């Protein structure tokens, strides 16, 4: 199971800077709005120190962290849905993502003009929401048209689908996001195939400058938090500082830079973990002489489903899972020592995998 995130925001908010901080692939950023001609796609490793602690004990050939694919679309603008700017042309690139990272400009810079003439992140949220709502409304209307054709042949399910979709249509026409619509699970089943943008989980990144505390934020950040409420995922990241840190190759230099900036870790690490938490994800590990590896699963998954994330054959032929709790592995130092201590577990098909379980799957196909 791979996690995909789309990065959105108005032009000149620092979207591509944040992308470059996260991604193994670097993209060119510019002070000129609408200069991008394509979406940037990259892969980011999910930071998890536990993997390397396991490797310290096992000494495997390689360590493979879980990964996230990120897509940075060109900056949006007011009127994008009517052809202004270029960002609306690329919204299809984030249609299949699991979550959206909305970068908000929360800094002043006389050398980097805001396309709306002033810095106001709350206004920017409303502009981007509207553009996404317009796209979603178009997709809903198209599906209603398709179902209308089916109702003429007496398809009763199509008629029910239209009723569900009409709820979303009305909500979007009243400037509501799909994720806030009061609908049933049955209603939701009718929009899964069209992957509406305003139905996705959103993590808001307040991009601040180096004069501001990356942990506390500033007045712009306070306004965002007040507008979105306590239940929203809001992170503060100093994009320019993060970019400088990400360019340092020496680990000691990175740590020194972080300390000077008053940070314990890069803000993008917090961002990746926030995406995991928001989507109810976690990792389990496989560990052996060839590799120590993290695998991404949904919380609450049972052992056969988790095995299927590694390979479909493991789920199909699942017999049992041999489980060592991460803390036990670290405490006792080896698989054999865990067994000797009576901490080794053999679990069946109903076992619910826990975060950081070290698992070995037995199967037969």
N, C-alpha and C positions, 0 to 999 in steps of 0.2 A: 504494500500500500504506500503510494507516494502522496505527498502533500503538495498542492499547487496554490500559490498566492499571486494575485495580481496587484501591482502597485499603480494607484490612480492619484489624481490631484490636478489642480490647475497648473498651467505653465509657470515656470520660474518659482516653484515652491521647494525645490531641492530633491525632487523625486529620483532623478538619475544619480544624484550624489548618494542617496540612501541605498539605491540599487547596487552601486559600486562598492559600498561598505559591506554589503551582504554577500554579493555574488563572487564566484570564482572567475566570472567573465566580466571584463570592464567595458563600460559603454562611454561614449563621448558626451559630455554635458556642455551646455552652451548658455550664455546670458541672453540669447535671442529667443523669444517666444516662437513656438511653432516651427522650429528649425529641424526637428526630428522627422524622419521619413519612414520609420519602421519601429516596431516594438523591440525592446531588448529582452532577451531570454537568458537566464543564468541558473546555476545550481549553487545552493548554499548548504554547507554542512551544519547539522544540528549539533550545537555545542553540548557535550555530555562528558564531564571529567571521569565519570564512573567507568567508561570504556577503557580509559588509559590506566586506571587503577587495577582493573582486571588484567590488562596486558602486562602490567608490572609483575604479576604473579605467574602468568601463563607463558610469557615470552613468545607470542605467536608471530607468524611471518608478517602479518599486516593488521591494521586496525581500520575498520570501515564504519564510519558514523552513518546515522540516518541522514537523508537529504531532503531538501525542499526545492521544488522548481519555482522560480519567480519570473513573472512577466511584467515588464515596465512599459506601459503604453505611453505614447506621446501626450503631452499636457493637454487637458481639456480647457474649454473656455465657455463663457456664457454664449449661448446661441450655437453651440456645437451641433445640437440636434437639427439645426437649420442650415448647417454648412459652414459655420464660422470655425476658424482654426482647422486642425487636422485630426485631433484626438478621437473624435467620434467615429472616424473611419476604422479605428483599430479596436473598438470595444468588443468586437467578436473574438479578439485574441484572448480576452479574459473571461469569456463566457463559461469555459469549462473549469475555471479555478474553484478551489474549495473556499477560499476566503479572500477578502480585499484588504490591502494596506493603503489607507488614505493618508497621504502626506499633506500636512497643513503648514503653510508658512507662518511662523511665529517669531519672526525676526525682522528688523529694519535694515535696509542696505540701500544707500543712495545710488550705488553703482549697479543695482539690479532692480529695475523697475517692476512693480506689480502690474499685471495686465488690467486690473480693475482700478488702478490709480492710488490705492492705499492698502495697507495691511489690515485685514479683517478676517481671521480664520473662520468665524461663525458664518459670515456671509459666504465664504468660499465653500463651506460644507453645503449650504443651501443651493448654491449654483451647481455643484457637482451632483448632488442628489437629484435635482431637477433633470439634468441631462440624462442620468441613468434611468429615471422614471419614464422619460419620453421613449427611450429605447425599449424598456420593458413593456410599456403600453402598446407599442407597435407589435412586439412579439405576441402579446396576449390577443390583440385584435386579429392577427394573422391566424392564430390557432382557432379562434372563434369562427372565423370564416371557413376554415377547413371542416370543423365539426358541423357547421350549418349545412354543408353539402351532404354530410352523412345522415343528418336528421331527415332529409327529404326521402331517404330510402327506408325510413322507419327505425333507425338505430336509436334505441332508448338510452343507451349508455352515453352516446354523443350528446343527447339532450341534457343529461345530468352534468356532463362535462362543461357545457355552455353555462349552466347555472353557477358552477364553481368558478369558472373563469370570469364571469360577470362580477363576482365579488371583488376579484383582484382588479378588474378594469375600473370599477367605481372607486376603489381605494386609491389607485394610481392617479385617476383623474382629479382626486381631491388632494394631490401632492403628498400622498402617503407612500412609504416604502413597503415593499412586499413583506418584509420580516415583521412589520407591525400590524399586519392585517389580521382581523379576528376571523379565523377560518378553522376548519376541521382537518383532521388527517386525511380524510377523503378528498377534501378540496386540494390539499397540497399534492396529492398524487397526480393531479392533472397539470401541474406546472413543472414536474421534475424533468421532463424531456426538453423544456425550453430554457432551463437554467437562467432564470431571471437574476439580473445583477443586484437589484435592491433587496433580494431575498438572501443574499450571502452574508455571512458573518463579516463584520468590519472591525479592523483594528486601526485606531486613529493615531498617527505619529505626528506629534508637535515638533517640528524642526526648528530648533533655537540656535542662536549664535554663541560664540565662546565667551561672551560677557555675562551669560546667564548660567545658573546652576543647572546642569543636565538632570539633576534629581528633583529639583524644586520647580523649575520652570519660571514663567514670568506672567505679566498681566494678560498677555494673549492666551497663554495656556490656561489660566484661571477662567477666562471667558469660555473657552472650549469646554472645560470640565463642567462649568455651570450650565451651559447649553445642553450638553449631552446627558448629564445626570450621572449618578454614581455607578449605574449598572454597565456603562459603556467601557470598552477597552481603550484607554488613553495612555500613551507612552510619550515621554519626553526624550528626544534624541538630539544631540548637537552634531548635525550632519557633517560640517566641515572638519570638526575635531575627529570624528569617527573615520572620515576619509583619510586623514593624515595617519591615524593609527593603523588603518588597514594596509597602508603602503609600506609600513615597516616590516622588514623580513625577520629581524632578530627578535626573539621572544622576550628577552630581557629589556630591549628598548621599548617594546610595546607595554610591558608592565610598568616601566618607569614613566612613560607618557601617560598611562592611565592614572597612575598615582598623582602626577602633577595636575591632572584634570579633575581630581577628586572622585575618580571612578574605581570601582572594584573590578569591573569587567566592561567590555564594549557594550554599548547600548543595543547594538543589533542582536547580541545574545539574548537580551531580555525580550526583544521583538520576536525572535524565533520561538522562544518558550511561550510567549503570549499567544502566538498563533496556535501552538500545540494545545494549550489550555482551552482556548476559545472553541476549538474544534473537538474537544473531549478526546484528545489523543495521548498516547504514552508509548514508551519503548520497552521491548524485552530484548534480551541478548542471547546470542549463541557464541560459544567460546571453545576454542581448540587450538592445536598447534599451527593450523594454517591461517586462521583469522579469528579475531574478536569483532563481532558485528552487532550493530543495533538495528532493530526492525520496528517500524511504526505500525501501531494497531489502534483501534478504537478501544476506549476503556469499557470493560465489561465483556470483551470477547472471550469465548471459550477456547480451550487449547487447540481443537481441530481447525477453527477459523484462523487462529494465529499461525498455525503451521502452514495454512494455505497461502499466507502472505509470503512465505519463503518459496514455496512451490506448490502448485495445485495437486501434484501427486501426493504430497505429504498430508494434505487434508483428506483426499480421497481414500488413502490407505492407512489413515491414522490408527495406531494401536494404543499408544500411551505417550505421555511426556514425562521425562525425568527432569525434575526441577530443583534448583538450588537457589535459595534466596540470596540476593546480592550481598546483604550485610553478613550473612553466614560465610559466603565465599571469601570476603575480605577478612573476616575475623579468623577463620581457620587456615586460610592460605592455599588450599588446594582441594580438588574434588575428593580425593581419597580421605583427607582430613575431615571434610564435611561428613562423609559417609561414616567414618569412625566415630564421629560425635553424634550420630543418629539424626542428623539434620537433612538428610537426602530424602526427597519426596518423589514417589511414583504416582502420577495423577492420570485419571481417565478422561473420557470425552466431556464430562460436565465440569471440569476444572476451569475456573475463571482466572485468566492470567493476570498477574499483578505487575505493577511497574517495576522494571529492572530485574524481573525473574531471569535467571540464567537457565536456558532450556535445551534439552536434547530430545529430538522427536524420534520415536520408533514408529516405523510404518512398513506396510507391505502392499505392493501393487502387483 
